[in-house]
């Protein structure tokens, strides 16, 4: 009889919490985190405490992931509107009295300096998923227009800072929700065609458009310079084109199997700028070569496929849209970062998930993985 009242062991009490983790997704994150720690040790060995700080950031993100994985999707849905409104209000505050660094007003001092635009990476897909959940079964063209307005407001405020990288990520997350909600291809095709036509015209007339003194409408000067530098890095090899040129040199010098761990000359002779943050993929490529790159890409592909599988099996429209958008965030992060380092996309401030140094981005990624875990757990509970 006494056994009935025995207190369960700590392990038995922890088992229900551990069941919130989706095994394949956790495995993919673990592999990418290991790759991140490995290359951070090499590329950041002479950057003070970068390696230790990177490990600490991963532990913080892991804790956040664990906590968020225990929150049911219904409670996450309740946070959508407040989080979106707070995020937009903070962006307005940044525009009025934000902290300016290097010509950009992106930060807010509230006792500690924060970057409110990071909140929108999660708040945006949450808000739009909430909106379409409320309109489920009665979607009209007007509902997609409202969703577009909800997206345009924060993206416009972030671009005004200016912050092209973050605005691109927020736009991609929002567009993913709108697309997965059932936006017609008839509305998607025209802007895609116009965009491709614009790219063709820019490439074709590059000598004229990028001539000294030529000013493009809409874009900031630095954004115009990034595009022109992408088209012809040799235009300013020791200035604006230096990042792209050195990144491509490092990637090419790695060959098939790389130069070996801690043996990257471009990395350790400090030719690669921002080698622990935005350009860490160049350092990884130099030391581990094409073989290492293929393994790294395979890890991201596995994570993205698992995320899409969770989205397809999600029990509600809100959960499906949120899981799909969060998964596309990881795709956008990885694609844009690898593309800019390889010289096929303009250089923007987008980190490589779980690889690049950065506390704020790591916390955001931990939140996103935790939400995917929560949605996967909710599906298993429904099935049982």
N, C-alpha and C positions, 0 to 999 in steps of 0.2 A: 504493500500500500504506500510505503514511503517513497517508492520509486516514482509514483505518479506526480509527486510534488517536487521532485528533483529539478533544479534549475538547469536549463539546456546549456550546453557548452558554448563558448564563444564562437567556435566553428559552426555549430548548428544554427546559431543566430545570424551568422554572416552569410550562410548559404542562400537565403532568399534574396539578399542584396546582390550577391555575385551572379545570380541568375539573370539580372538585368543586363548583363554584358552579352552582346552578340559575339560569339566566338570568332567567326571569320573576319568580322570588322575589326575586332580587337587585335587579331593576329596581323592584319595589314598595317594598322597604326603602329604596332610594336616594331615591325620590320623597318618602317620608314623612320621611326624615332631612333632606332639603332644606327641606321645610316646617317642620320643627322648628327648624332653624338660622335660618330667616327670621323666624319669630315670636319666637324667643328673643332675636334681636338687637334687636327692637323692644321686647318686654315687659321684657327684662332689661338695657336699656342703662344704667340708673342703679342696677343691682344689682352694682356692682363688676365682678368677672370672670366673671359668670354665663355670658355668651356664650362666652368662651374655654374655660371649664371644661366647658361643654356639648359643644363641639367635641372637647375632649380625651376626654371620656367616650365619645363616638361612635367615636373612633379606637381606644380600648381595646376597646370592644365589637366593632368590626370585626375587630380582631386576634384576639380570642377566637373570633369566628364563623369566621374563616379556619382557625384551628387545629383547632377541633372538627369542621369540615366534612371534614377529612382522616381522622378517626377512624371506622373501620367500626362499624356498629350493633352488631355482636357484642361489641366492646370496651365500647361504651356500656352494653350489657346487664350486663357484668361489674361495672360501677360501681354498679348499682342498689342492692343490699343494703347495701354499706358506706356509701354516701352517705346512705341513709335512716336507718341506725342512728346515724351521726354526727349527722345533723340532729336526730333525736329526743333524743339524749343532750344536745346543746347546748340544746335547748328546756327540758329538765329542769333543766340548770344555770342557765338564765335564771330559772326559777321559784324556785330556791333562793337564788342570790346574784347575780342580774342587776342591771344599772344601771337606776335609775328616773329617768325624765324626764317632767315634766308629768303625773304621776300614773299613768304606764304603765311597766311593767317589761318592756322588749322587747330590751334590749341586753346584751352580754356583753363585759367588758374582758379581753382576752387579750394585753395589750401594745398592741393597737389595739382600738377599740370596734367590734364587729360586731353585725349583726342576724341571728341564726340562722334566724329564720322565713323569710328570703329563700331559704335553701337548699332548703326544702321545696317551693317553687314548681316546681323542676326535679326534686328527689328523689322527690316524691310520684307524678307520672306515670311516672317511670322504674321505681319499685318495683312499682306495680300492673301495668304492662305486663310486667315480669319475671314477676310472679306468674301472670298469665293465660297467658303463653307456656309456663310450666312445666306448666300444667294443660290445655294445648291438646288437644282431642279427648276430654277426659273431664271437662268442666265439670259441676259439680253445684251445687245451691242453697247448700250449705255453703261452696263456694269463693267465692261472692259475699259471704257473711257474713264470711268471713275478710278479704276485700278491704275491706269496710266497716269492720271493726275497725282495719285498717292505716291507714285514712283518718281515723277518728274520733280516734285517739290524738293525732296532731300538731295537727289542727284544734282539738281541745279545749284543748290546751296553749297554742295561739296566742290563742284567744279569752279565755283566763284572763289574758293579759298586761295589759290587753285590747288586741286589734288586730283590729277587725272587718274592715277592708279586706283585709289579708293572709290572714286565715282564710277569707274569701269566695273569694279567688283560688285558694288551695290546695284548698278544697272543690270548686270548679268544675273544676279540673284532674283531681282524683281521680274525681269523678262522671262526667266525660267518658270516662275509661278504662273505668269499670264499665259505662257505657251502651254504648260501642262494642264491649265484650266480649260483649254479647248479653243484657243484663238485660231480663227480660220487662216489657212494658208494664203487665201486671197488678200489678207491684210498683211501677212508676213512678207510675201514675195516682193511687192514694190519697193519697200525700203532696202531690202537686201540687194535687189538689182541696182538701185540708185547708188548704194554704197560701193558695190563692185565697179560700177561705172566711174565713180569718183576716184577710186584707187587707180584705175587704168589711166584716167586723165592726168592724175598727179605724177604717175610714173612717166607717162609720155611727154609731158611738158615740164619735167623736173628741172632742166637747166634754166628755164624762164622763171618758174615759180619760186625757185630757191636762189635766185640771183640776189646780190646784195641790195638792200633797200626795198625789196618786195615785201609787202605786208599783206597777210591773208586775213580776210574778215572772220569774225567769230573766235578763232583760236588766239590764245595768248602767245606772246613771242617765244617763250620757252617750248611750248607745244609745237609750234611751227618749226623751230630749230631741231627738235627731236625727230620729226618726220623727215626733214631734209638730211639730217645726219644719217638716218637709217638708209636712205636711198644712196648716199655717197659718203661713207665714213671718212674717206681720204680727204674730204673737203677741209677738215680740221683735225688731223691725226693726233695732235698733241693737246687738243682741247676737247671739244664736244664729241668728237669721234673716237676718243681714246678708249672709253669703256667698251664700245662694240668691237673695236679692233683687237684689244687685248683679250676679250672674252673669246673671240673666234680663234685667236692664236692658241690659247690654252686648250680649248676643245680639240682643235686639230692636232696639237702636239701630243695629246694623250694616246693617239693611235687606237689600236684594237683593245689592248689590255692595260693601258695606262702606264705611267711611270712608277707606280707603286706608292703605298701609303707613306706620307711624310716626305715624298721625293719630288713633289711638283715644283719645278723651278720658277715658273710664272707666278705661282702662288707665294712661295717663300722668299722670292726676290722682290715681292710687293709690286709686280706689274699689274696684277688684277685689282682694280679698285672695288671697294665694298665686298671684299672676298668672303666675309662672314655673314653678309646680309643678302642684298639683291643679286650679287654675282657669285654666290656660293656654288651654283651649278657648274660654273667654269672651273672652279677648284676641284670639284668632284670629278669632272670629266678628265681633267689633266692627270689625276692620280689613279683613276680606275678605268679610264678609257671607254670605248664603245661598249664593251661587255658590261661594265658597271652601269653605264647609262641605260642599257636595255633592261637590266635587273631593276633599276630604280623606276623606270617607266612602267615596268610590269607591276611593281608594287602599287603605283598610283592607279593603273588600270584596274587592278583587283579591287582596290578600295572603292573606285567609282562604280564598278559593276555590282559590288555588294550593296552600295548605297542605293542604286537603282532597283535592285531586287527587293530591298526593304520598302522602298517607295511603292512598288507594284503590289506588295502584299499588305500594305497598311490598311487598317480597319475603317478609316474615315477619309473623306475628301481632304479635310484639313491636314491630316497626317501624311497623305499621299503627296499633296502639293509641297508641304514643308520639307519632307524627306527628299523629294526630287530637286528642289531648289538648293538645299544644303549640299547635296551631292554635286550639283553643277558649280557651286562655289569652289569646291576642291578641284574640279576640272579647270575652271577659269584661272585659279591661282597657278596651278602647275603649267598649263599651256602658255599663259602669258609670260611667266617667269622664264621658262625654258626657251620660249620664242624670242624674247628680248636679248637674252644672253647669247643666243645663236645667231642674232643679227637678222631675224625675219620679222620682228615686231619692234616698234619704238621702245626706247628705254623708259619704263615707268616704275614707280615704287611698289612693286608687287613681290612679296616674299615667296619662297618655295616651301609649301606646307611641311612642317615638322623638321625641316632641314635648315632654313635660314634662322639667324639670330633675331630675336625680337619678342619681348614679353607680351605686348598687347595682341599681336597676331597669334601667338601661341594660345593665349586665353580664349580668343575668338574661335580658334580651331577646336579647342577642348569643349567649348559650349556646343559647337556644331555636332561633334561626334557624340556627345552626351545626348543630344536631342534625337539623333539617329538611333542610339541605343534604346532610348525611351520608347520610340515608335516600334522598334523590333520587339521589345518586351510586351508592349500592349497587344501586338498581333498574337504572340504566344499565349497570353492570358485569354484572349477571345477564343482561340482554338481549344483551350483546355476547359 
